[in-house]
Amino acid sequence: MQHKATYTQGSIFSHITVLSTTWAIGLFAIFIVDLVDVFFIALLGQPALAAAVGFAGVGIFFGSAICIGIVISIGTLVAQSLGEGAEAAARRLATHGMLYMLVWSIQITILTVVFAEHIMQFLGAREETLAFAVTYFTIVGASLPLLGIAMAGTAILRSAGDAKLAMWSTISGGIVNAILDPILIFGVGMGLSGAAIASVISRLIVVAVAVLGLIRKHDLLGRIDTSQIWSDFKQLNKIAMPSVITNLSGPIGASYATMQMAKFGTDAVAAASVIGRISPVAFAGLYGLSGAIGPVASQNVGAGQFNRVRETLIAGAKFSVLYMVPVAIVIFALQGALISVFQLEGDAADLLRFYATFIVITNILFALQLCANPILTALHHPGLGTISNFARDLLLAIPLMTVCAAYFGAPGVLAGQAIANAIAGIATFSVALWLSHKIENGWGLDWPLLSTNCHPVRAIPSGVQHRGL
């Protein structure tokens, strides 16, 4: 099947908007089901259950972050092959990328399941909440390979310009999850375990839709090439390792935030769990934007159109503002309804009010980092993204959360995170803008300090015909 490098022509802002929106719709379907999970669990009338989902969610976040780092590598290499017009290389990299994902995700799954109780205890779960958290974490965590393949499949679809099928694969999983949740939680009487099993089945559906699309529609998955697999794994490693390290800073920061929240009691953790489900739903467009920028920028890097890379970064910033302002207004207006729906009282209700009033709007600045990091990776400098994330989550967030929590209690944990996100967003965006400008004006991609010349043309076997994907 012939493809073409979709994003090397036409309006950058249009590409960003379409790709972000389609991916956001798919993500929204998944995130809204996670929010519904918490709603159904709240109906069971046990605050310990909602807190358990909060603790388990942080543990699951670690595995997801590793998979996202690997997905960045797969998507970047496939998209750059598309930009170069190397269809055979794109197919091979997509196939080997899937295998690479399985190798890592299976190992991580074994470790996390074996040490599930220790992980939940480390995060602060105790007594009844600990037992619930371990149950949920073990079931959902065991399906990490499914999540990894689902993420990789949808990323390759977006790299090939098929944002619509990527969207429908995630929507399909969300629909199945929404149907199974009440059946397994209430109808079968499985409670928290039912919610976890529904999540696993939904991941399986996403894998089926995405993989079938890659095989039948795009012919982007084939047989393993044993003569090229190790060289491709090395290419994947060059981006995946710094990307994984970059993404692990997020779970580390989230773990510390959860431990800080645990000091203020089960109600605070339960409220944070609700906020942790509201945020992805509200910010689905920003996460969609982060995923959209990578394929657009990478195709243009592969085509040598560096002016369009800088335009991609600026278009992402514009999209962030246009998206976040109305979202912040809506969440502020709905805070009372959210408190009522999720049956929050006292300090828990106050924490959600603080979040809706003061924290949500600050994500405009956090979005700048979500725009910048994919640009840094596409320009072969993922190390800069690693530095920015660790500076945000370790050098800034942890001390800020500690100080703010000491003075202001649980709301201080949220405030500390928000301040760190804002500072890192402004700084990282400025670096990405500077780097894209320098490369546009003739500075090579292989600047040695923090670069990864991740996709040299010599990696494509001789004799491969280059044509548009």
Secondary structure, DSSP 8 states (H G I E B T S, - for coil): -----GGGSS-HHHHHHHHHHHHHHHHHHHHHHHHHHHHHHHHTT-HHHHHHHHHHHHHHHHHHHHHHHHHHHHHHHHHHHHHHT-HHHHHHHHHHHHHHHHHHHHHHHHHHHHTHHHHHHHHT--HHHHHHHHHHHHHHHTTHHHHHHHHHHHHHHHHTT-HHHHHHHHHHHHHHHHHHHHIIIIIS--THHHHHHHHHHHHHHHHHHHHHIIIIIS-------TTTHHHHHHHHHHHHHHHHHHHHHHHHHHHHHHHHHHTT-HHHHHHHHHHHHHHHHHTHHHHHHHHHHHHHHHHHHHTT-HHHHHHHHHHHHHHHHHHHHHHHHHHHHHHHHHHHHTT--THHHHHHHHIIIIIGGGHHHHHHHHHHHHHHHHTT-HHHHHHHHHIIIIIIIHHHHHHHHHHHSHHHHHHHHHHHHHHHHHHHHHHHHHHHHHHHTT--TT-SSS------GGGS-TT------
